[in-house]
Amino acid sequence: MRNSARLILTLIALIPLLAKAQEQQPTLEQRIKILEQRVLEAEAQQSLNIFKFSGQMTSSYDDIAVKEEYPDPKDNTGLNYLRLRFSLDMLADLDPKLKIYTRMTTTKFFNRTNAQGLETRPNDFDAAYRYGPPNVFLEKAYLDYLVNEKFTVSVGKLPTVEGGPSHIWDSQPRQGTYPMMNFNVPLDGVAGTYKFSMPAGYAAFLRLLYTPFTVVNLGGPNDAYLKFPKEDFSGITPMGADIKNIFNLFAVQVEYNFPTRFSETLNSLAVQSTRLPDAPAMTGAGTSNLRYTAQADTLYLRLSKLFDLPLTFVTSFTYTGIDAFGFAAPGVGIGGNTSEAHAYGHSLVMDVRYDLKKWAIGAEYLEVSRNVFSFSTADEDLVRFYRTPGWGQHLYLTRKLTDLVTLRLGYRHKTQTNFNLTAGDVVTTDRDIRNFYVRLRTDF
């Protein structure tokens, strides 16, 4: 009887607690809201996962010495420069067929307080590499659309800088699609890449590139963009006959990747042909009616693990030509004093790199002929080492301090024979340039 009374009293005491627990159970409507909130959180997390950020920061020290007897005597040593480059990359992996790549870049001297001498207005080709004020510029911004498993279309500011062999200096994967000595400049346009069916371990690609160059006539306050540009300009005043406001560059590349018996690492052989037809050559003096057609044909080869050694060999040979018509000024044509000129040249670069665990030792030979046509603005050096006619040697020692930090010490020596082909006679020189440098690169 006593036990029955205790059980009843216990049950009576538990009734308020059971009622409270029942009140704390979520209703069906509350459960649905909780589920919706969790779904939204999962979708938000998935949206964040489509974006991937990376980049690089490079600090540079340069010591430059130049000696020249003609045409402008100079003997300057101890020219020291400190520079910074910062690039931020973003990949938006939107779906299996669509990806968007973006790179924002700034280049600057350390605490530049003044700039003396020639200062031209930056354009789309060189704004990101002028080492001017710490402005941020768009270096790359393009989408890749996978039409099918073999064909990809790219539209926007394309990966046309930092092509081979520049990537091997820091023991990096190839950064740019097109060989550096064909062109090394950021280009807007449309590209298509077709991937051929190949046996396992092999790959082959056909690439087509179209990029329009635009000349804008800002006109007056009431007719901006409503007038054709002129053949030349003086200050802000267009001068000469009307010309089209768009002229076009085309490039075709075939690349073949293959293994060797020494290594499974794919080697690369590429052939590229680039054409820039009927382009205006403006001087800013208001006197030019000069037009030109330029071509550049490149053979590029990269071999890895040569002779079963940690040895990489890269070479690039480029043949260039210019056909010019008209005058830049009265009696002043391309390379001389005639209204019609045809100039042909070549460039050759050969790189060898030997890897020793975290160290790499490299040597490079450069040869640029007298009348070569150069189309490059993104070079890392300050002395136009790869663009001017003459012979050059480049030695470097690279050390991987960590997986993300690379230190490179290098020396470039250039014997320049003449200045680049331009309006008027080709100017010869005996300029000798020596450039010792240090690069500290961080990839993140």
C-alpha positions in Angstrom: 0.0 0.0 0.0 2.9 2.3 0.9 4.6 1.5 -2.4 1.4 2.3 -4.4 1.2 5.7 -2.7 4.8 6.5 -3.5 4.2 5.6 -7.2 1.2 7.8 -7.4 3.0 10.7 -5.7 5.9 10.3 -8.2 3.6 10.3 -11.2 1.9 13.5 -9.9 5.3 15.2 -9.5 6.3 14.2 -13.1 3.2 15.6 -14.7 4.5 19.3 -14.9 7.8 18.1 -16.3 6.2 16.0 -19.0 3.9 18.9 -19.9 6.9 21.3 -20.1 8.8 18.8 -22.3 5.8 18.5 -24.6 5.7 22.3 -24.9 9.4 22.4 -25.9 8.9 20.0 -28.9 8.9 22.0 -32.1 5.7 22.0 -34.1 5.6 20.8 -37.7 5.7 24.4 -38.9 8.8 25.1 -36.8 10.5 21.9 -38.1 9.9 23.0 -41.7 11.4 26.4 -41.0 14.5 24.8 -39.4 14.9 22.5 -42.4 14.6 25.5 -44.8 17.2 27.4 -42.8 19.6 24.5 -43.0 19.1 24.2 -46.8 19.8 27.9 -47.2 23.0 27.6 -45.2 24.1 24.6 -47.3 23.4 26.5 -50.5 25.3 29.6 -49.2 28.3 27.3 -48.4 28.1 25.8 -51.9 28.0 29.2 -53.5 31.2 30.2 -51.6 32.9 27.0 -52.7 32.6 28.0 -56.4 35.2 30.8 -55.8 38.9 30.0 -55.4 41.4 32.7 -54.7 45.2 32.7 -55.3 47.9 35.0 -56.4 51.5 36.0 -56.2 53.6 38.7 -54.7 57.1 39.4 -56.0 59.7 41.8 -54.5 62.6 42.6 -56.7 66.0 44.2 -56.4 68.0 45.3 -59.5 71.5 46.6 -59.9 72.1 47.9 -63.5 75.2 49.0 -65.2 75.3 50.4 -68.7 78.2 51.4 -70.9 77.9 53.0 -74.4 80.1 55.0 -76.7 77.6 55.7 -79.5 75.1 57.2 -80.3 74.7 58.5 -76.7 77.9 58.1 -74.6 77.3 56.9 -71.1 79.0 54.9 -68.4 76.6 54.5 -65.5 77.0 52.0 -62.7 75.1 51.5 -59.5 71.6 52.1 -60.8 69.5 50.4 -58.1 65.8 49.8 -58.1 63.4 48.1 -55.7 60.1 47.0 -57.2 56.9 45.2 -56.1 54.4 43.2 -58.1 51.2 41.9 -56.6 48.6 39.9 -58.5 45.3 38.5 -57.1 43.7 35.7 -59.0 40.1 34.4 -58.8 38.6 31.3 -60.3 34.8 31.1 -60.5 34.0 27.4 -61.1 30.3 28.1 -62.0 29.5 24.6 -63.4 31.2 21.8 -65.3 30.9 23.8 -68.6 31.7 27.3 -67.4 34.7 28.8 -65.6 35.7 32.5 -65.2 39.4 33.5 -64.5 40.4 36.9 -63.3 43.7 38.5 -62.3 44.2 42.0 -60.9 47.7 43.3 -60.9 49.7 46.3 -59.6 53.4 47.0 -60.3 55.3 49.8 -58.6 58.7 51.0 -57.5 59.2 51.2 -53.8 58.1 54.6 -52.6 58.5 56.3 -56.0 58.6 60.0 -55.3 59.3 61.4 -58.7 59.5 60.4 -62.4 61.7 62.3 -64.8 62.1 62.0 -68.6 59.7 60.5 -71.1 56.3 59.6 -69.7 53.7 58.3 -72.1 50.1 57.6 -71.5 49.5 53.9 -70.5 47.3 51.8 -72.7 45.7 48.3 -72.4 49.0 46.7 -73.4 51.3 48.1 -70.8 49.2 49.6 -67.9 49.8 46.7 -65.6 53.5 46.6 -66.2 54.5 50.3 -66.1 55.7 50.3 -62.5 53.9 53.6 -62.0 51.7 54.7 -59.1 50.1 51.8 -57.1 47.0 51.5 -59.3 45.3 48.2 -59.8 44.8 47.0 -63.4 43.0 44.2 -65.0 45.6 41.8 -66.3 43.3 38.8 -67.1 39.6 38.3 -67.2 38.1 35.6 -69.4 35.6 32.8 -69.4 36.2 29.3 -70.6 33.1 27.6 -72.0 33.3 23.9 -72.6 31.2 23.4 -75.8 31.9 19.7 -75.6 34.7 17.4 -74.3 37.0 18.5 -77.2 36.3 22.1 -77.8 36.6 25.1 -75.5 35.8 28.8 -76.2 37.5 31.6 -74.3 36.3 35.2 -74.3 37.8 38.2 -72.5 41.2 39.4 -71.5 43.1 36.2 -72.4 46.2 34.4 -70.9 48.6 35.9 -73.4 51.4 36.9 -71.0 54.2 35.0 -69.2 54.5 32.2 -71.8 57.4 29.8 -72.1 60.2 29.8 -71.3 59.7 32.4 -68.5 58.0 29.9 -66.2 61.1 27.7 -65.8 63.1 30.4 -64.1 61.1 29.9 -60.9 60.4 26.2 -61.5 56.7 27.0 -62.1 54.1 25.4 -64.4 53.5 27.3 -67.6 51.6 30.5 -66.8 50.7 31.7 -70.4 49.5 29.7 -73.4 51.5 31.4 -76.1 55.4 31.5 -76.4 56.9 34.7 -74.8 59.0 35.5 -77.9 56.0 35.5 -80.2 54.1 38.0 -78.1 54.1 38.8 -74.4 51.3 41.3 -73.9 47.7 41.1 -72.4 45.2 40.8 -75.2 41.4 41.0 -75.3 39.6 38.8 -77.7 38.2 35.4 -78.5 40.1 32.1 -78.5 39.1 28.5 -79.3 40.9 25.4 -78.2 40.3 22.0 -79.8 41.7 18.9 -78.1 42.5 16.1 -80.4 41.9 12.4 -79.6 45.3 10.9 -78.7 46.7 7.7 -77.2 47.1 7.6 -73.5 50.0 9.8 -72.3 49.9 12.1 -75.3 47.9 15.3 -76.0 47.5 17.7 -79.0 45.7 21.0 -79.3 44.7 23.4 -82.0 44.3 27.0 -80.8 42.8 30.0 -82.7 43.0 33.5 -81.4 41.3 36.7 -82.6 42.0 40.0 -80.9 40.8 43.4 -82.1 42.8 46.6 -81.5 40.7 49.7 -81.0 41.4 53.3 -81.7 38.9 55.7 -80.1 38.0 59.2 -81.2 36.5 60.9 -78.2 35.4 63.8 -80.3 33.9 66.8 -78.5 31.4 67.0 -75.7 28.5 66.1 -78.0 29.9 63.6 -80.4 32.1 61.2 -78.4 32.5 57.8 -80.2 30.5 59.2 -83.2 33.5 60.0 -85.4 36.1 57.8 -87.1 39.7 58.2 -85.7 42.3 59.8 -87.9 45.7 58.5 -89.2 47.6 60.4 -86.5 47.1 62.9 -83.7 48.9 65.9 -82.2 48.2 66.4 -78.5 44.4 65.7 -78.3 43.7 66.7 -81.9 43.1 64.0 -84.5 44.8 64.7 -87.8 44.9 63.2 -91.3 42.4 61.0 -93.2 39.7 58.8 -91.5 40.7 55.3 -90.7 38.7 52.3 -89.3 38.5 52.3 -85.5 39.3 48.5 -85.3 42.1 46.5 -86.7 42.7 42.9 -86.0 45.3 40.4 -84.9 45.0 36.6 -85.6 47.0 33.7 -84.3 47.0 30.0 -84.9 48.9 27.5 -82.7 49.3 23.8 -82.8 50.7 22.1 -79.7 51.8 18.5 -79.3 52.6 17.0 -75.8 54.5 13.8 -75.6 56.4 11.7 -73.1 59.9 10.3 -73.5 61.5 7.1 -72.4 63.2 9.0 -69.6 60.2 10.5 -68.0 56.4 10.5 -67.9 56.5 14.3 -67.7 54.9 15.6 -70.9 57.2 17.5 -73.3 55.9 20.1 -75.6 56.3 21.1 -79.2 54.4 24.1 -80.5 54.1 26.0 -83.8 52.5 29.4 -83.8 51.8 31.9 -86.5 50.6 35.4 -85.7 49.4 38.1 -88.2 48.6 41.8 -87.6 47.4 43.1 -91.0 47.1 46.8 -92.1 47.6 48.5 -88.8 48.1 52.3 -88.4 51.5 53.6 -87.0 50.7 56.8 -85.1 53.5 59.1 -84.0 51.7 61.7 -82.0 53.2 64.4 -84.2 50.2 64.6 -86.5 52.2 63.8 -89.6 51.8 60.0 -90.1 49.9 58.2 -92.8 52.1 55.1 -92.2 50.5 51.6 -92.2 52.1 48.3 -91.7 51.5 44.5 -91.7 53.4 42.4 -89.2 53.9 38.7 -88.8 55.6 36.4 -86.3 56.1 32.6 -86.7 57.4 30.7 -83.7 58.7 27.1 -83.1 58.7 26.3 -79.4 60.2 23.1 -77.8 60.3 22.0 -74.2 62.1 18.8 -73.1 62.1 17.5 -69.5 64.3 14.8 -67.8 66.9 14.8 -70.6 69.2 11.8 -70.5 67.3 10.6 -67.4 68.7 13.6 -65.5 66.8 16.4 -63.7 67.5 18.6 -66.8 65.0 20.8 -68.6 65.7 22.3 -72.0 63.5 25.0 -73.7 64.1 26.7 -77.0 62.1 29.2 -79.0 62.8 30.4 -82.5 60.7 33.3 -84.0 60.8 34.7 -87.5 59.3 38.1 -87.9 58.5 40.4 -90.8 57.1 43.9 -91.5 55.7 45.3 -94.7 55.2 49.1 -94.3 53.6 51.7 -96.6 53.5 55.5 -96.2 55.5 58.0 -94.2 55.6 58.8 -90.5 56.7 62.3 -91.4 57.7 63.8 -94.8 60.5 61.6 -96.2 60.6 59.3 -93.1 59.5 55.7 -93.6 60.0 52.5 -91.6 63.8 51.9 -91.3 64.7 54.5 -93.9 63.4 57.3 -96.2 61.2 55.4 -98.6 57.4 55.0 -98.6 57.6 51.3 -98.9 59.7 49.0 -96.7 60.1 45.3 -96.0 62.0 44.2 -93.0 62.7 40.7 -91.7 64.3 39.3 -88.6 64.5 36.6 -86.0 64.9 35.9 -82.3 66.3 32.8 -80.7 66.3 31.9 -77.0 67.6 28.7 -75.4 67.2 27.7 -71.8 68.8 24.9 -69.8 67.8 24.2 -66.1 69.2 21.6 -63.8 67.3 20.7 -60.6 68.8 19.7 -57.3 66.0 19.0 -54.8 65.0 22.5 -53.7 67.7 24.2 -55.9 67.7 24.9 -59.6 70.6 26.2 -61.7 69.8 27.8 -65.1 71.5 29.3 -68.1 69.9 31.1 -71.1 71.2 32.3 -74.4 69.5 35.0 -76.4 70.0 36.2 -80.0 67.9 39.0 -81.6 68.6 40.1 -85.1 68.7 43.7 -86.5 65.2 44.1 -88.0 63.2 42.0 -85.6 59.6 42.9 -84.8 58.9 42.7 -81.0 55.5 42.8 -79.4 56.0 42.6 -75.7 55.2 44.7 -72.7 55.1 42.2 -69.8 58.8 41.5 -69.4 60.0 41.2 -65.8 63.3 43.0 -66.5 63.8 46.7 -66.8 66.4 46.7 -69.6 64.3 45.3 -72.4 66.5 42.3 -72.5 64.3 40.2 -74.8 63.1 42.9 -77.1 66.2 44.7 -78.4 68.6 43.5 -81.1 71.8 41.9 -80.0 73.1 39.0 -77.9 72.5 38.1 -74.3 73.3 35.7 -71.6 71.2 35.0 -68.5 72.4 32.9 -65.5 70.2 32.2 -62.4 70.1 30.3 -59.2 66.6 29.4 -57.8 65.9 28.2 -54.4 62.5 26.9 -53.0 62.5 28.3 -49.5 59.1 26.7 -48.9 56.4 25.2 -51.1 55.1 28.8 -51.6 58.2 31.0 -51.4 60.9 31.1 -54.2 64.1 33.0 -54.2 65.9 33.7 -57.4 69.3 35.3 -57.9 70.3 36.1 -61.5 72.5 38.0 -63.9 71.7 39.2 -67.3 74.2 40.6 -69.8 73.1 42.1 -73.1 75.3 43.4 -75.9 73.0 45.5 -78.0 73.8 46.1 -81.6 71.0 48.6 -82.6 67.7 50.0 -81.5 64.4 48.6 -82.5 63.0 49.1 -86.0 60.9 52.3 -86.1 60.4 55.3 -88.3 63.6 56.6 -89.8 67.0 55.0 -90.2 67.9 52.1 -87.9 70.2 53.4 -85.2 73.3 51.3 -84.4 74.8 51.2 -80.9 77.5 49.5 -78.9 75.4 49.5 -75.7 76.5 47.0 -73.0 74.1 46.3 -70.2 74.7 44.2 -67.0 71.8 43.5 -64.7 72.2 41.7 -61.4 68.9 41.0 -59.7 67.2 39.3 -56.8 63.5 38.1 -56.9 61.5 36.9 -53.9 58.3 35.4 -55.1 55.4 34.2 -52.9 52.6 32.2 -54.3 49.4 31.8 -52.3 
